[in-house]
Amino acid sequence: MTCSALKTVLLAAALIASSARLVWGVEFAAERVTRIDGHTRKAYVFYREGMWRVETNDVGSVDATIVRKDKGVMWLLQSGRRQFQTRQYDPLEEILVGERPSGEVSREVIATETLFGHPATVYRLAVRDPGGAVHIYYQWLATDLRVPLRVVRKNSDWLVEYPRLNVTHHSDLLFDIPRFYRAAPSR
């Protein structure tokens, strides 16, 4: 995955997950499916408040991304080379698990249903982007977890969903650079 594609995926995840109101104490592992402009990608997300790890299986890409807000860094891991790159944490890459995206202008209940085994409320959201444009999204919010399981942008080929989400505890090692990795040479 190229750096710009990675940034697009991270920004998409930030939109669906960023929030002023957090679900405190939620720690989970989930499969994440993104579809942007006809390109579908799958990843696995390990989340703990203030830190997360996203693992991908794309050929030739960064194999995992670890974000540590407490350290202000993001590490890009390349398992084939046992190397990592360090980048400064960017708040636009937030993957909080709250229900209200930043820039939300309005919210309307559309329906209730069960999605991926969780009771969910479906909302129609109007969200203002940083440039001032307002976009319409549909959000399936799990009422038992208060986590958005699916977000779809109206009139666009844009979707992010978590079809398999398990609340679980993670080892601290999951959010650190693996022991035998070394810094990648600068380009």
RASUL-V243141 format. One record per helix or strand of 3 or more residues. SS is the DSSP state (~ for helix, > for strand). FROM is the first residue (numbers start at 0). TO is the last residue. If there is no record, write none. Layout:
ss=SS from=FROM to=TO
ss=SS from=FROM to=TO
This chain:
ss=~ from=2 to=16
ss=> from=27 to=35
ss=> from=38 to=47
ss=> from=50 to=55
ss=> from=63 to=67
ss=> from=72 to=77
ss=> from=82 to=87
ss=~ from=90 to=92
ss=> from=103 to=114
ss=> from=117 to=127
ss=> from=133 to=141
ss=> from=146 to=152
ss=> from=157 to=166
ss=~ from=171 to=174
